[in-house]
């Protein structure tokens, strides 16, 4: 793989910045898509809301990794926020897919971000990439998100949908908010704690994205989650073990609803997602267990 020209959207985010760093370490030339006039030859301008990309900047790219999108859990879900979540994903994905499809020599692969929210609330039932989409706002959003990449598929570009789980990282996402609370001894389970959290360590997330780029047999949905999903109660216990702090507190469902509004339904939903396609293509997790993933973060 060494020496490829790879374009990355969302390269300033939690996953994108880690991926760009790793790809450069592999010897690749990483091109960042930015929303301002390019300052270096490592930048390409785009405007996802206008569905515009300077496609000339993608000439010569052998892979494109599209990770841009507004943060799902950054604030309460008002009607305006839900529209922003949708537009940032669907319009941006359509723009990227149309841009790569327009090239005389398109990239070999488009890895387009998605999420395990596509499965809806699955309770304690294990699901994999063959499981049909679920129901609810996030499930509908993820389906639209993936469908927006269709122009790339129709152009014959290998297109994979990276359905990412809860990323265990110190610098952002759910764990970025949890670590300070647990270090203070204020962490605890959410609701009954029986809901499954399908997690993945940040380093495994980055390795899995690189694996998708390099593996020609991977297209369509690919679950990026550790092979042993755990419940929120088990996450809470693991945080206590690793950080050596008490975890006696609990946040009851009504309090979550009051604090988070409709977003609380996502926090309390259960998704027991298995990474069958990664495992079938020989991918090996460095941090398959929750304690290992927390220590790595």
Backbone bond lengths (Angstrom), bond angles and torsions (degrees), N, CA, C in turn:
res aa  C-N    CA-C-N  psi(-1)  N-CA   C-N-CA  omega(-1)  CA-C   N-CA-C  phi
1 X - - - 1.460 - - 1.530 113.52 -
2 X 1.308 119.42 -16.39 1.459 121.88 -169.27 1.525 111.67 -56.82
3 X 1.344 115.73 142.94 1.447 121.60 173.39 1.507 116.03 85.64
4 X 1.324 119.18 11.83 1.456 121.54 178.67 1.524 110.84 -76.78
5 X 1.317 115.65 152.67 1.468 122.22 170.12 1.525 106.53 -95.94
6 X 1.338 116.56 117.25 1.457 121.95 -173.49 1.525 109.24 -126.46
7 X 1.325 116.68 126.64 1.460 121.80 177.50 1.523 109.68 -95.34
8 X 1.334 115.69 140.73 1.465 121.37 -178.12 1.521 109.50 -133.53
9 X 1.332 116.96 125.34 1.464 120.49 168.83 1.529 108.12 -95.79
10 X 1.327 115.94 155.94 1.466 119.19 -176.98 1.513 111.72 69.42
11 X 1.340 117.14 26.95 1.469 121.11 -174.11 1.519 113.12 -73.26
12 X 1.329 118.12 -7.92 1.463 120.23 175.30 1.524 111.91 -97.42
13 X 1.331 117.60 -3.13 1.456 121.44 -179.61 1.519 112.27 -83.99
14 X 1.319 115.30 -179.53 1.465 121.97 -176.46 1.530 111.48 -56.73
15 X 1.336 116.83 -54.76 1.457 120.48 -176.59 1.522 110.79 -77.95
16 X 1.324 117.06 -43.45 1.458 120.51 -176.27 1.510 113.53 -61.92
17 X 1.327 117.54 -40.49 1.465 119.72 -179.76 1.523 110.83 -67.94
18 X 1.341 116.49 -39.26 1.464 119.49 177.72 1.524 110.99 -66.91
19 X 1.332 116.99 -38.87 1.463 121.02 178.87 1.532 110.42 -65.49
20 X 1.329 116.98 -46.88 1.464 120.17 -178.96 1.521 110.56 -59.21
21 X 1.323 116.99 -41.98 1.467 121.27 178.84 1.528 110.52 -61.59
22 X 1.338 116.50 -44.49 1.465 120.85 -179.00 1.530 111.09 -66.15
23 X 1.319 116.98 -41.08 1.470 120.21 -179.64 1.525 111.17 -64.59
24 X 1.321 116.57 -40.33 1.467 118.91 176.18 1.523 110.35 -62.88
25 X 1.329 116.11 -38.74 1.452 120.04 177.37 1.512 112.57 -63.51
26 X 1.332 116.16 -26.99 1.462 121.53 177.14 1.524 112.54 -79.91
27 X 1.341 116.17 -5.75 1.464 119.61 179.91 1.514 114.91 95.25
28 X 1.343 117.77 13.64 1.465 120.92 179.73 1.526 111.22 -90.01
29 X 1.321 114.79 157.83 1.466 121.79 173.07 1.529 106.74 -94.94
30 X 1.329 116.92 112.24 1.462 121.89 -176.12 1.524 109.85 -98.03
31 X 1.326 115.06 127.18 1.460 122.43 176.64 1.524 108.19 -107.39
32 X 1.317 117.44 122.92 1.464 122.34 -179.75 1.524 109.32 -95.35
33 X 1.330 116.84 132.66 1.459 120.47 172.80 1.519 108.43 -87.66
34 X 1.336 116.41 124.84 1.458 122.47 -173.45 1.522 109.89 -126.81
35 X 1.333 115.30 161.37 1.471 120.22 -176.87 1.525 111.97 -102.42
36 X 1.303 116.54 30.70 1.461 122.56 176.27 1.520 108.28 -143.22
37 X 1.311 116.96 171.41 1.463 119.79 178.65 1.529 109.26 -60.60
38 X 1.324 117.96 133.67 1.467 120.52 -178.18 1.524 111.95 -57.89
39 X 1.338 115.38 137.64 1.468 121.00 178.29 1.523 111.86 -102.49
40 X 1.326 116.32 -18.66 1.466 121.31 178.42 1.519 108.90 -141.46
41 X 1.343 116.42 173.40 1.462 119.31 177.43 1.521 111.72 -77.31
42 X 1.333 116.65 2.82 1.465 121.42 175.53 1.530 111.48 -94.25
43 X 1.326 117.83 6.53 1.459 121.57 -176.86 1.526 111.08 -125.45
44 X 1.335 114.62 145.07 1.464 122.97 175.30 1.525 107.56 -131.26
45 X 1.297 117.58 133.57 1.461 120.60 -177.24 1.527 111.22 -83.13
46 X 1.337 114.17 143.15 1.459 119.50 172.61 1.512 108.69 -152.05
47 X 1.330 116.89 162.45 1.461 123.60 176.40 1.524 107.07 -137.69
48 X 1.343 117.05 95.83 1.467 119.45 -174.60 1.518 113.71 -61.84
49 X 1.329 117.85 -32.99 1.461 119.52 -178.00 1.528 111.88 -70.90
50 X 1.318 117.24 -29.78 1.460 121.09 174.95 1.527 111.84 -90.95
51 X 1.332 115.40 0.97 1.465 122.18 -178.31 1.527 110.91 53.88
52 X 1.324 114.93 47.35 1.452 121.10 -178.88 1.520 110.65 -125.39
53 X 1.322 116.27 135.52 1.462 123.15 176.48 1.517 107.97 -135.78
54 X 1.318 117.02 137.28 1.458 120.34 172.37 1.530 107.18 -74.70
55 X 1.322 115.25 85.48 1.462 120.92 -173.13 1.521 112.74 -60.80
56 X 1.331 117.22 -23.81 1.464 119.05 179.43 1.527 111.37 -62.65
57 X 1.338 115.97 -27.56 1.456 119.65 178.99 1.516 113.37 -73.89
58 X 1.346 116.45 -11.37 1.459 120.24 179.50 1.527 112.41 -96.50
59 X 1.336 116.25 -2.67 1.465 119.41 179.11 1.526 109.30 -61.98
60 X 1.295 115.94 131.23 1.464 120.39 -179.50 1.508 114.48 91.32
61 X 1.338 117.42 -7.62 1.467 119.91 177.77 1.526 109.20 -73.44
62 X 1.316 115.61 132.19 1.462 120.55 178.07 1.524 111.76 -95.40
63 X 1.333 116.06 -14.59 1.471 121.12 177.27 1.515 108.72 -151.05
64 X 1.333 115.96 147.80 1.461 122.84 173.96 1.519 107.30 -129.12
65 X 1.332 116.08 130.10 1.468 121.60 176.94 1.522 107.10 -116.70
66 X 1.306 115.96 116.01 1.464 122.11 -174.19 1.530 109.71 -107.05
67 X 1.346 116.33 107.39 1.463 121.71 -175.11 1.524 113.38 -121.74
68 X 1.326 118.36 1.60 1.460 120.79 -174.11 1.525 111.80 -70.96
69 X 1.344 115.79 145.37 1.462 121.82 176.45 1.515 110.19 166.33
70 X 1.324 116.89 145.59 1.462 121.18 178.91 1.526 110.73 -63.43
71 X 1.324 116.95 146.80 1.459 122.49 -176.56 1.524 112.79 -66.16
72 X 1.324 116.58 126.12 1.464 121.51 -177.16 1.529 111.79 -61.48
73 X 1.327 117.02 -43.89 1.461 120.35 -173.77 1.504 114.62 -102.97
74 X 1.328 117.79 17.62 1.464 119.63 -175.35 1.524 113.77 -72.82
75 X 1.325 116.74 -26.63 1.476 119.80 179.62 1.529 109.68 -158.75
76 X 1.327 116.62 171.33 1.463 121.24 -179.51 1.522 110.91 -61.22
77 X 1.343 114.48 153.21 1.459 119.76 -178.07 1.527 111.33 -90.73
78 X 1.306 117.17 92.36 1.455 121.28 167.38 1.518 107.32 -85.60
79 X 1.317 116.49 172.72 1.464 119.29 177.63 1.524 110.45 -60.79
80 X 1.349 116.29 -39.02 1.468 119.97 179.96 1.526 110.61 -67.56
81 X 1.344 116.84 -39.31 1.468 119.64 -179.75 1.529 110.75 -67.09
82 X 1.318 117.36 -40.54 1.463 119.95 178.85 1.533 110.64 -63.82
83 X 1.314 116.46 -36.82 1.461 119.81 176.85 1.539 109.94 -65.85
84 X 1.337 116.52 -39.28 1.465 120.36 177.99 1.531 111.32 -64.87
85 X 1.337 116.80 -41.06 1.458 121.05 178.53 1.533 110.19 -60.96
86 X 1.326 115.05 -43.34 1.470 119.21 -179.76 1.523 111.04 -67.24
87 X 1.335 116.74 -51.57 1.459 119.92 -174.43 1.526 111.82 -62.16
88 X 1.343 116.84 -39.08 1.459 119.71 -177.53 1.522 111.39 -64.52
89 X 1.330 116.91 -25.45 1.461 120.87 179.93 1.522 112.10 -95.40
90 X 1.314 116.76 -52.19 1.463 120.05 -173.44 1.526 111.13 -70.52
91 X 1.321 117.83 -47.97 1.458 119.77 -179.45 1.522 111.24 -66.55
92 X 1.348 116.26 -41.14 1.460 119.46 179.36 1.514 112.22 -64.15
93 X 1.328 116.97 -42.01 1.462 120.47 -179.90 1.519 110.88 -66.28
94 X 1.324 116.47 -42.21 1.464 119.48 177.90 1.526 110.85 -60.58
95 X 1.338 116.67 -40.24 1.464 120.50 179.94 1.525 111.45 -62.85
96 X 1.332 116.20 -45.23 1.466 120.31 -179.90 1.529 110.78 -66.04
97 X 1.337 116.02 -45.32 1.468 119.73 -177.88 1.527 110.97 -62.31
98 X 1.324 116.64 -42.19 1.465 119.57 -179.95 1.528 110.91 -68.28
99 X 1.332 116.87 -35.94 1.463 120.28 -179.39 1.520 111.17 -66.15
100 X 1.327 117.40 -46.98 1.468 119.14 -178.48 1.533 110.61 -69.38
101 X 1.328 116.57 -32.95 1.465 119.90 179.33 1.528 111.64 -68.39
102 X 1.342 116.67 -23.96 1.468 120.49 -176.79 1.525 112.89 -81.43
103 X 1.319 117.80 -12.24 1.461 120.79 -174.78 1.534 111.04 -74.81
104 X 1.312 115.84 143.99 1.463 120.14 176.74 1.526 110.51 -62.57
105 X 1.326 115.20 -39.83 1.471 120.75 175.08 1.518 106.99 -121.68
106 X 1.328 118.02 91.77 1.464 120.68 -176.13 1.521 111.39 -74.01
107 X 1.314 117.64 163.74 1.464 120.61 175.52 1.524 110.93 -63.74
108 X 1.312 114.98 156.77 1.465 119.18 -179.85 1.509 111.86 -71.34
109 X 1.332 116.48 -28.62 1.458 119.29 -174.43 1.528 110.91 -146.45
110 X 1.325 115.56 141.50 1.457 123.79 169.37 1.524 107.30 -117.76
111 X 1.329 116.10 118.02 1.462 121.02 173.53 1.520 106.24 -100.78
112 X 1.320 116.18 110.76 1.461 121.57 -174.40 1.518 109.91 -107.97
113 X 1.310 115.93 128.90 1.455 120.74 -177.54 1.521 112.94 -62.61
114 X 1.309 115.43 146.93 1.456 123.25 172.96 1.527 106.03 -154.01
115 X 1.325 117.52 -167.16 1.462 119.81 -176.53 1.515 110.52 -152.02
116 X 1.326 115.67 158.74 1.464 120.34 179.58 1.517 111.84 -70.63
117 X 1.334 117.16 -6.62 1.457 119.88 173.32 1.513 112.97 -58.46
118 X 1.332 117.09 -16.91 1.462 121.36 179.52 1.529 111.60 -60.25
119 X 1.335 118.12 -25.11 1.465 120.99 -176.48 1.528 112.88 -84.98
120 X 1.342 117.64 -8.08 1.455 119.25 -176.40 1.515 111.24 67.99
121 X 1.329 116.48 -162.04 1.469 121.54 178.90 1.528 108.21 -84.05
122 X 1.334 116.40 114.25 1.467 120.70 -176.27 1.525 112.98 -104.53
123 X 1.336 117.11 3.67 1.468 119.36 179.95 1.517 111.28 61.09
124 X 1.345 116.92 -134.30 1.462 119.62 179.10 1.534 111.58 -99.98
125 X 1.330 116.97 14.13 1.465 122.24 -178.96 1.528 109.79 -84.04
126 X 1.350 118.96 122.33 1.464 120.15 177.63 1.530 110.44 -67.29
127 X 1.333 116.43 140.54 1.461 121.35 178.17 1.522 108.93 -131.67
128 X 1.341 115.71 152.69 1.463 120.80 174.71 1.521 108.94 -135.86
129 X 1.328 117.14 -166.26 1.459 121.11 -172.82 1.524 113.68 -65.31
130 X 1.329 118.16 -17.68 1.465 120.77 178.05 1.528 112.86 -85.11
131 X 1.332 117.19 -7.26 1.464 121.14 -179.51 1.532 109.97 -73.99
132 X 1.332 118.52 132.30 1.470 120.15 179.54 1.529 111.58 -64.71
133 X 1.327 117.34 157.79 1.469 120.78 177.24 1.526 111.49 -59.89
134 X 1.334 114.75 154.42 1.455 120.50 179.01 1.518 111.33 -94.56
135 X 1.324 115.22 -151.98 1.468 121.29 -175.91 1.530 109.63 -129.06
136 X 1.317 115.46 158.06 1.450 121.22 179.40 1.515 111.24 115.83
137 X 1.333 115.91 173.69 1.460 121.02 -174.81 1.524 111.92 -58.71
138 X 1.344 117.35 -49.78 1.461 119.29 -176.68 1.529 111.94 -67.67
139 X 1.323 116.97 -39.21 1.466 119.80 178.88 1.526 110.35 -62.00
140 X 1.332 116.60 -44.47 1.470 120.41 178.73 1.529 110.90 -64.79
141 X 1.341 115.73 -41.41 1.464 120.42 179.94 1.530 110.61 -61.12
142 X 1.321 116.62 -46.95 1.468 120.39 -178.95 1.521 111.86 -62.56
143 X 1.332 117.10 -37.74 1.455 119.34 178.04 1.528 111.23 -64.11
144 X 1.334 116.89 -44.31 1.464 120.18 177.53 1.527 110.92 -63.26
145 X 1.311 115.56 -39.46 1.461 123.60 -179.59 1.523 110.17 -58.44
146 X 1.322 116.09 -48.13 1.463 120.66 -179.19 1.530 111.33 -70.63
147 X 1.324 116.77 -39.97 1.468 120.14 -179.03 1.526 111.91 -64.48
148 X 1.346 116.96 -25.73 1.461 120.45 -179.05 1.525 112.41 -66.30
149 X 1.342 117.32 -17.18 1.467 120.88 179.55 1.526 112.37 -84.96
150 X 1.320 117.81 4.07 1.464 121.62 -174.40 1.531 114.33 -56.24
151 X 1.341 120.45 -36.16 1.469 118.91 178.17 1.529 113.12 -56.77
152 X 1.333 116.89 -34.80 1.467 119.94 177.70 1.526 110.48 -68.88
153 X 1.331 116.18 -40.89 1.467 120.34 178.51 1.522 109.99 -61.21
154 X 1.334 116.10 -45.59 1.467 120.69 -178.05 1.523 112.12 -66.36
155 X 1.343 116.28 -24.13 1.465 120.20 178.25 1.525 111.63 -83.74
156 X 1.336 116.78 1.12 1.461 120.40 177.87 1.510 114.66 85.14
157 X 1.326 117.22 12.60 1.465 121.26 178.99 1.526 108.85 -83.35
158 X 1.319 116.57 130.45 1.475 119.02 174.79 1.527 108.42 -61.22
159 X 1.323 115.99 119.22 1.463 121.25 -174.03 1.517 109.71 -122.59
160 X 1.329 116.02 122.60 1.460 121.76 179.61 1.523 109.03 -118.00
161 X 1.331 116.01 140.69 1.460 121.99 178.46 1.524 108.14 -105.33
162 X 1.321 116.22 109.17 1.465 121.93 -176.36 1.522 109.10 -82.68
163 X 1.331 115.86 95.07 1.468 121.62 -178.03 1.524 109.51 -83.17
164 X 1.330 114.96 91.70 1.457 121.78 -171.92 1.525 111.58 -84.17
165 X 1.334 115.00 141.41 1.459 121.38 174.97 1.523 111.12 -90.14
166 X 1.326 117.08 -156.25 1.463 122.57 179.69 1.527 108.55 -78.50
167 X 1.322 116.11 115.54 1.458 120.93 -174.75 1.529 109.87 -83.66
168 X 1.335 115.48 123.87 1.464 121.16 178.86 1.520 107.93 -86.21
169 X 1.334 116.24 105.93 1.459 122.16 -177.37 1.518 108.98 -150.98
170 X 1.299 115.43 150.76 1.461 119.91 -179.73 1.522 112.17 -77.34
171 X 1.343 116.02 -28.31 1.450 118.85 -168.00 1.511 116.49 -95.10
172 X 1.333 119.76 5.85 1.450 119.09 179.71 1.508 111.86 175.82
173 X 1.343 115.82 -176.64 1.457 120.84 -179.79 1.520 112.01 68.15
174 X 1.323 115.27 -164.73 1.467 120.49 -177.11 1.519 111.65 -59.80
175 X 1.338 116.76 -43.89 1.461 119.27 -177.35 1.530 112.06 -70.19
176 X 1.304 117.77 -28.80 1.454 120.02 176.03 1.521 111.94 -60.99
177 X 1.337 116.53 -30.48 1.470 120.73 177.04 1.526 111.66 -87.06
178 X 1.335 116.33 -26.43 1.465 120.00 -176.66 1.521 113.11 -79.07
179 X 1.323 117.57 -39.07 1.460 120.14 -174.32 1.530 113.65 -54.60
180 X 1.345 119.75 -48.26 1.474 118.66 -179.62 1.531 112.60 -60.11
181 X 1.337 116.96 -39.76 1.459 120.14 -179.55 1.523 111.46 -65.89
182 X 1.313 116.72 -44.99 1.461 120.02 -178.51 1.521 111.18 -68.33
183 X 1.326 118.10 -34.72 1.463 120.03 177.76 1.525 111.12 -63.59
184 X 1.322 116.33 -30.10 1.470 121.02 178.60 1.530 112.34 -85.22
185 X 1.325 116.97 0.79 1.462 120.35 -177.64 1.513 113.09 77.24
186 X 1.336 116.96 18.75 1.469 121.58 -177.32 1.527 111.97 -105.71
187 X 1.323 117.26 9.70 1.458 120.32 -178.73 1.513 111.93 -85.20
188 X 1.316 115.87 154.42 1.455 121.06 178.20 1.516 110.12 -171.54
189 X 1.312 115.08 175.83 1.458 119.07 -178.41 1.528 110.46 -70.44
190 X 1.324 114.98 159.78 1.461 122.62 179.14 1.521 108.48 -107.71
191 X 1.321 116.50 120.09 1.458 120.20 -175.36 1.517 109.95 64.16
192 X 1.326 116.34 -140.74 1.466 120.11 179.88 1.521 111.77 -73.19
193 X 1.326 117.47 -19.91 1.460 121.34 179.21 1.512 114.28 81.49
194 X 1.336 117.75 6.28 1.462 120.94 -177.35 1.529 112.66 -87.27
195 X 1.319 117.56 -8.08 1.460 120.44 -178.21 1.525 110.46 -73.29
196 X 1.355 115.48 137.80 1.452 120.51 -179.71 1.523 110.53 -78.06
197 X 1.327 114.94 136.44 1.459 122.55 173.76 1.521 107.65 -112.82
198 X 1.310 117.42 112.52 1.460 122.06 177.92 1.524 107.63 -89.59
199 X 1.311 115.80 104.35 1.458 122.87 -170.81 1.523 110.78 -103.90
200 X 1.325 115.69 168.45 1.459 122.21 169.60 1.516 107.97 -154.73
201 X 1.322 117.08 134.57 1.457 121.30 175.31 1.525 109.61 -65.84
202 X 1.327 117.15 145.45 1.461 120.86 -177.88 1.529 111.10 -56.76
203 X 1.312 117.52 -41.53 1.466 119.79 -178.89 1.527 110.87 -66.04
204 X 1.327 118.17 -35.46 1.465 120.31 175.36 1.522 111.17 -70.42
205 X 1.323 117.25 -35.84 1.466 121.12 176.47 1.527 110.34 -58.80
206 X 1.327 116.15 -48.44 1.461 120.89 -179.93 1.526 110.54 -63.74
207 X 1.327 116.55 -43.61 1.466 120.17 179.20 1.526 111.10 -62.98
208 X 1.335 117.00 -37.08 1.462 120.68 179.67 1.525 111.28 -67.69
209 X 1.316 117.98 -39.32 1.465 120.83 176.90 1.526 110.43 -63.65
210 X 1.316 117.48 -41.17 1.459 121.03 177.03 1.538 110.26 -64.97
211 X 1.326 115.73 -36.76 1.471 120.55 178.12 1.526 110.92 -63.65
212 X 1.331 117.02 -40.60 1.467 120.57 179.07 1.532 110.00 -63.91
213 X 1.339 116.64 -44.05 1.463 120.04 178.99 1.523 110.51 -56.75
214 X 1.333 116.44 -41.59 1.460 121.31 -171.77 1.525 113.94 -85.72
215 X 1.339 118.17 -14.57 1.465 121.04 -171.98 1.519 110.42 -104.12
216 X 1.327 116.17 104.81 1.459 120.91 -172.26 1.524 113.32 -66.42
217 X 1.323 117.92 -19.68 1.463 120.20 -178.84 1.526 112.60 -82.25
218 X 1.327 117.74 -7.27 1.464 120.29 -176.91 1.525 110.73 -93.93
219 X 1.320 115.12 117.29 1.457 122.40 171.48 1.525 107.02 -149.46
220 X 1.337 115.80 167.46 1.456 118.61 -175.55 1.522 110.96 73.71
221 X 1.335 118.17 -160.01 1.466 120.48 -175.81 1.520 112.88 -69.85
222 X 1.330 115.20 137.43 1.463 122.18 175.09 1.530 107.33 -136.11
223 X 1.328 116.78 118.44 1.466 120.66 179.95 1.526 110.55 -77.82
224 X 1.328 115.89 124.99 1.452 121.66 176.30 1.522 107.87 -106.10
225 X 1.328 114.70 81.66 1.462 122.79 179.04 1.518 107.79 -143.75
226 X 1.331 116.70 152.71 1.463 120.93 176.74 1.531 109.26 -64.92
227 X 1.327 117.72 155.42 1.470 120.26 -174.80 1.520 114.92 -74.72
228 X 1.338 117.78 -6.60 1.457 120.41 -178.35 1.531 110.44 -128.26
229 X 1.342 117.73 76.96 1.474 119.78 177.85 1.511 110.91 -60.96
230 X 1.337 115.51 149.70 1.469 121.26 -176.61 1.520 109.44 -130.47
231 X 1.316 115.88 163.52 1.460 120.08 178.01 1.521 110.55 -80.61
232 X 1.307 115.53 162.95 1.460 120.30 176.12 1.526 111.06 -59.95
233 X 1.306 117.00 -34.03 1.470 120.53 176.63 1.532 110.58 -62.84
234 X 1.350 116.00 -40.95 1.467 120.18 178.77 1.532 111.22 -70.67
235 X 1.333 117.35 -35.66 1.462 120.72 174.38 1.527 110.19 -60.41
236 X 1.323 115.69 -45.41 1.463 121.01 -179.71 1.524 110.80 -59.35
237 X 1.323 116.77 -45.70 1.464 120.79 179.62 1.528 110.63 -63.39
238 X 1.335 117.13 -41.25 1.463 120.92 -179.84 1.523 110.96 -65.27
239 X 1.329 117.57 -40.64 1.465 120.36 176.92 1.523 110.40 -60.17
240 X 1.320 116.28 -41.37 1.460 119.96 177.94 1.521 112.13 -63.47
241 X 1.332 116.83 -41.87 1.465 120.05 179.78 1.522 111.89 -64.41
242 X 1.334 116.12 -48.17 1.456 120.22 -174.47 1.526 111.24 -69.24
243 X 1.340 116.20 -42.37 1.471 120.17 -176.71 1.523 112.81 -90.05
244 X 1.341 115.73 -7.72 1.475 121.31 179.80 1.533 111.30 55.95
245 X 1.321 112.70 53.59 1.458 119.94 179.26 1.536 108.78 -133.03
246 X 1.326 117.50 153.94 1.469 119.66 176.53 1.524 110.90 -69.82
247 X 1.321 116.49 150.27 1.472 121.58 179.60 1.526 109.51 -133.87
248 X 1.322 115.80 46.34 1.461 120.29 -175.49 1.519 113.14 -80.28
249 X 1.331 116.79 -20.38 1.460 119.37 -174.84 1.526 111.19 -74.66
250 X 1.319 115.71 160.61 1.458 122.09 175.06 1.522 108.38 -146.68
251 X 1.316 115.69 145.40 1.468 120.77 177.65 1.518 107.13 -105.06
252 X 1.335 118.38 110.50 1.471 119.39 -177.47 1.525 111.91 -68.59
253 X 1.322 114.76 156.14 1.459 121.19 -177.79 1.546 112.97 -52.94
254 X 1.339 120.03 -46.62 1.469 118.93 -179.42 1.522 112.97 -60.89
255 X 1.344 117.36 -35.34 1.463 120.02 179.31 1.527 110.58 -67.80
256 X 1.328 116.59 -39.14 1.453 119.75 176.99 1.526 111.10 -63.55
257 X 1.332 115.22 -41.13 1.452 119.67 179.43 1.530 110.62 -62.33
258 X 1.336 115.86 -40.65 1.453 120.80 -179.79 1.531 110.79 -66.09
259 X 1.338 116.62 -39.97 1.455 120.78 -175.61 1.521 112.68 -79.12
260 X 1.330 117.02 -37.46 1.459 120.68 -170.11 1.522 114.28 -110.96
261 X 1.331 117.56 -14.27 1.447 119.51 -177.02 1.517 111.60 67.37
262 X 1.342 117.29 -139.65 1.462 121.59 -177.21 1.526 112.48 -61.79
263 X 1.332 116.62 -27.60 1.458 121.01 178.63 1.526 111.85 -58.33
264 X 1.340 117.57 -27.39 1.466 120.24 -178.88 1.528 111.77 -60.89
265 X 1.335 117.52 -29.56 1.464 119.83 179.39 1.523 110.74 -63.85
266 X 1.333 117.11 -33.28 1.467 120.60 176.76 1.518 110.43 -72.66
267 X 1.328 117.52 -40.16 1.462 121.64 179.95 1.522 110.92 -62.68
268 X 1.322 116.74 -34.52 1.462 121.43 -175.99 1.528 112.99 -94.99
269 X 1.330 117.90 -4.94 1.460 119.19 179.80 1.520 110.19 -74.86
270 X 1.319 116.08 157.63 1.459 122.39 -174.82 1.524 110.02 -115.21
271 X 1.332 116.14 128.53 1.461 120.92 179.28 1.521 109.22 -138.14
272 X 1.316 115.14 108.31 1.465 121.91 -178.83 1.524 107.89 -102.03
273 X 1.334 115.41 83.77 1.462 122.54 -168.77 1.524 110.40 -102.63
274 X 1.325 116.08 134.75 1.462 122.39 -178.57 1.537 110.63 -112.43
275 X 1.335 117.96 139.88 1.477 121.93 -176.69 1.524 111.82 -89.81
276 X 1.308 117.06 60.30 1.469 120.54 -172.10 1.525 112.10 -58.92
277 X 1.329 117.65 -43.97 1.461 119.59 -173.74 1.526 111.88 -70.86
278 X 1.317 118.16 -34.29 1.466 119.66 174.11 1.523 110.29 -63.07
279 X 1.327 116.22 -47.58 1.462 120.35 -178.24 1.524 111.14 -64.26
280 X 1.330 117.08 -39.49 1.465 120.68 -178.92 1.524 112.65 -65.95
281 X 1.328 116.82 -22.76 1.474 119.95 -179.84 1.526 111.50 -102.16
282 X 1.326 116.68 16.81 1.460 120.72 171.15 1.510 116.44 87.96
283 X 1.322 118.54 10.09 1.467 119.79 179.41 1.524 110.05 -70.62
284 X 1.328 116.27 138.45 1.462 121.40 178.42 1.526 109.54 -119.94
285 X 1.312 115.14 129.01 1.461 121.30 179.96 1.528 109.60 -82.83
286 X 1.326 116.35 134.37 1.459 120.47 173.50 1.524 111.26 -80.08
287 X 1.345 116.36 -25.97 1.467 120.84 -176.02 1.532 109.72 -132.48
288 X 1.329 117.15 70.17 1.470 119.88 -175.27 1.523 113.80 -76.23
289 X 1.336 118.15 -19.39 1.465 121.77 -176.91 1.524 110.35 -104.67
290 X 1.308 116.41 150.31 1.460 120.75 -174.02 1.531 111.89 -62.79
291 X 1.334 118.36 -39.90 1.466 120.11 178.55 1.528 111.03 -60.72
292 X 1.353 116.57 -41.92 1.456 121.21 179.66 1.538 110.89 -63.90
293 X 1.328 115.99 -42.43 1.467 120.40 -178.77 1.535 110.46 -64.61
294 X 1.328 116.93 -40.14 1.469 120.24 179.69 1.521 110.40 -67.15
295 X 1.345 116.73 -42.82 1.465 119.61 177.75 1.519 111.03 -61.73
296 X 1.335 116.85 -40.61 1.463 120.74 179.78 1.531 111.76 -61.64
297 X 1.338 115.36 -33.88 1.469 119.45 179.47 1.512 112.02 -75.87
